[in-house]
Amino acid sequence: MDTQFEAAESHAAAPMPRRRAADRAMHALIAGRLEWLRRFPIARWAPVPLRLIVGYGFMEHGFAKLARGPDAFPAILQALGVPAPHLMGWLTIGVEIVGGLFVLLGALIPLASIPMAAVLLVAMITVHLPYGFSSIKLQAVTAAGAQFGPPGFETNLLYLACLAALVLGGSGPFAVGGLLAKRRKIARSSSDAEPSAGCRGAGGLDGATARWTQRPTGRGLT
């Protein structure tokens, strides 16, 4: 009985080294993947698609308003009861085109997001809020194509969330604002280094002069 029990124990314990080796291999694989992620972080690229969709979306809406004619969008604002419809219409178009371009390039996003968010909030309150949340309301599919209902405020909230993410998390790589910040940092560091180099040079000259004046001469010893 003892021999049979020992044989069973040895047979059960035989796969343990293989399991440990497999666990070590799995841990090494996971550690290698984590090291690769730390070396090449992909999270910093997250703002790039946000910039692309928000910037292009705003610019597309602005150019679409221009394509319908200079009086089409102000007439809509006048029907909604917006004061100074022509002025507000052109301001809205300018914010959409210029602000979208700034977001697309990653320049002055915290500043550009303020009028862009204002345009989204006004459109959400005055137009989309009565139609609920969903922006896609498929009602029927006919021979002429799909028929949709009035859009809700879902898209406005998505744009606002993207703008908030860009303001809080930064504009990411390939951003004009980041390039300008790096240039300012390099210029500031070089300007700070020049006076210190001048001080070191002045100190070196003074030190050499002091050592020369304190050096004993042969005349003083005779």
C-alpha positions in Angstrom: 0.0 0.0 0.0 2.8 2.4 0.9 4.5 1.7 -2.4 1.3 2.3 -4.4 0.7 5.6 -2.5 4.3 6.8 -3.1 3.9 6.0 -6.8 0.6 7.9 -7.0 2.3 10.9 -5.3 5.2 10.9 -7.7 2.9 10.6 -10.6 0.8 13.5 -9.4 3.9 15.6 -8.7 5.4 15.0 -12.1 3.5 17.7 -14.0 4.4 20.4 -11.4 7.8 21.4 -12.9 6.1 21.8 -16.3 3.4 24.0 -14.8 5.9 26.1 -13.1 7.9 26.5 -16.3 4.7 27.4 -18.2 3.9 30.0 -15.5 7.3 31.5 -15.7 7.1 31.6 -19.4 3.7 33.4 -19.2 5.0 35.8 -16.6 8.0 36.6 -18.8 5.7 37.2 -21.8 3.5 39.5 -19.8 6.5 41.4 -18.4 7.9 41.7 -21.9 4.6 43.2 -23.2 4.4 45.6 -20.3 8.0 46.7 -20.9 7.1 47.3 -24.6 4.1 49.4 -23.6 6.3 51.4 -21.3 8.9 51.9 -23.9 6.4 52.8 -26.6 3.3 54.2 -24.8 0.3 54.2 -27.0 -1.9 56.2 -24.6 -0.3 59.5 -25.7 -1.7 59.0 -29.2 -5.3 59.0 -27.9 -5.9 62.7 -28.5 -5.0 62.4 -32.2 -8.3 60.8 -33.4 -10.2 63.1 -31.2 -8.6 66.1 -32.8 -9.2 64.7 -36.3 -12.9 64.0 -35.8 -13.7 67.2 -33.9 -11.6 69.5 -36.1 -12.9 68.0 -39.3 -16.5 67.9 -38.0 -16.6 71.5 -37.1 -15.0 72.7 -40.3 -17.4 70.5 -42.4 -20.4 72.1 -40.7 -19.0 75.6 -41.2 -18.3 75.0 -44.9 -21.7 73.4 -45.3 -23.4 76.6 -44.0 -21.4 78.7 -46.4 -22.3 76.4 -49.3 -26.0 77.0 -48.7 -25.5 80.7 -49.2 -24.8 83.7 -47.0 -28.4 84.2 -46.0 -29.5 80.7 -45.4 -28.2 80.1 -41.9 -29.0 83.7 -40.6 -32.6 83.0 -41.8 -32.7 79.8 -39.6 -31.4 81.8 -36.6 -34.0 84.5 -37.2 -36.8 81.8 -37.2 -35.4 80.5 -33.9 -35.6 84.0 -32.4 -31.9 84.5 -32.0 -31.0 88.2 -31.7 -28.9 89.8 -34.5 -29.2 86.7 -36.7 -26.8 87.8 -39.4 -24.0 88.7 -36.9 -24.5 85.5 -34.9 -24.7 83.5 -38.1 -21.3 84.7 -39.3 -19.8 84.4 -35.9 -21.0 80.8 -35.7 -19.5 80.0 -39.1 -16.2 81.6 -38.1 -16.0 79.7 -34.9 -16.8 76.4 -36.7 -14.1 76.9 -39.4 -11.4 78.6 -37.4 -11.9 76.7 -34.2 -12.1 73.4 -36.1 -8.8 74.2 -37.8 -7.1 75.0 -34.5 -8.3 71.7 -33.0 -7.2 69.8 -36.1 -3.7 71.3 -35.9 -3.6 71.1 -32.1 -3.1 74.8 -31.5 -4.6 76.9 -28.7 -7.2 74.2 -28.0 -8.1 75.5 -24.4 -8.8 78.9 -25.9 -10.6 77.7 -29.1 -12.8 75.2 -27.1 -14.6 78.1 -25.3 -16.5 79.5 -28.3 -16.8 76.0 -29.8 -18.5 74.7 -26.6 -20.7 77.8 -26.6 -21.9 77.1 -30.1 -22.6 73.4 -29.1 -24.6 74.4 -26.0 -26.7 77.0 -27.9 -27.5 74.5 -30.6 -28.3 71.8 -28.1 -30.7 74.0 -26.1 -32.4 75.9 -28.9 -32.7 73.1 -31.5 -31.9 69.5 -30.4 -33.1 69.4 -26.8 -36.9 68.9 -27.5 -36.1 65.9 -29.7 -34.5 63.8 -26.9 -31.1 62.2 -26.6 -30.7 60.0 -29.7 -29.2 61.7 -32.8 -30.0 58.8 -35.1 -33.7 58.0 -35.4 -34.4 55.6 -38.2 -38.1 55.8 -39.0 -38.5 53.9 -42.2 -36.7 52.7 -45.3 -38.5 53.5 -48.6 -37.6 53.5 -52.2 -36.0 56.9 -51.8 -33.8 55.7 -49.0 -33.7 55.7 -45.2 -36.0 58.2 -43.4 -34.7 59.7 -40.2 -36.5 61.7 -37.5 -35.2 65.0 -36.0 -31.8 64.6 -34.3 -31.4 64.9 -30.5 -28.6 66.2 -28.5 -26.4 63.1 -28.5 -23.9 64.4 -31.0 -23.5 67.7 -29.2 -22.6 65.9 -26.0 -20.1 63.8 -27.8 -18.4 66.9 -29.2 -18.4 68.5 -25.8 -16.9 65.4 -24.2 -14.1 65.3 -26.9 -13.3 69.0 -26.3 -13.1 68.4 -22.5 -10.8 65.4 -23.1 -8.5 67.5 -25.3 -8.4 70.4 -22.8 -7.8 68.1 -19.8 -5.5 65.5 -21.4 -3.6 67.6 -23.9 -3.5 67.7 -27.7 -1.1 64.8 -28.1 1.6 64.3 -30.7 1.9 66.2 -33.9 0.3 69.3 -32.4 1.4 72.8 -33.3 1.0 73.9 -29.7 3.4 71.2 -28.5 6.0 72.2 -31.1 5.7 75.9 -30.1 6.1 75.0 -26.4 9.2 73.0 -27.2 10.7 75.9 -29.1 9.9 78.3 -26.3 11.5 75.9 -23.8 14.7 75.6 -25.9 14.9 79.4 -26.4 14.4 80.0 -22.6 17.0 77.4 -21.7 19.5 78.9 -24.1 18.8 82.4 -22.9 19.3 81.3 -19.3 22.6 79.5 -20.2 24.2 82.6 -21.9 24.4 84.8 -18.7 25.7 81.9 -16.7 28.4 81.2 -19.3 29.3 84.9 -19.2 29.6 84.8 -15.4 31.8 81.8 -15.6 34.0 83.5 -18.1 34.2 86.6 -16.0 35.0 84.6 -12.9 37.7 82.7 -14.7 39.4 85.9 -15.8 39.2 87.3 -12.3 40.6 84.1 -10.8 43.5 84.1 -13.3 44.2 87.7 -12.6 44.2 87.1 -8.9 46.5 84.1 -9.2 48.9 86.2 -11.4 49.0 89.0 -8.9 49.5 86.7 -5.9 52.3 84.7 -7.7 55.7 85.5 -6.1 58.4 87.0 -8.3 62.1 86.7 -8.2 62.5 90.4 -7.3 60.5 89.9 -4.2 62.8 87.1 -3.0 66.0 88.9 -3.5 
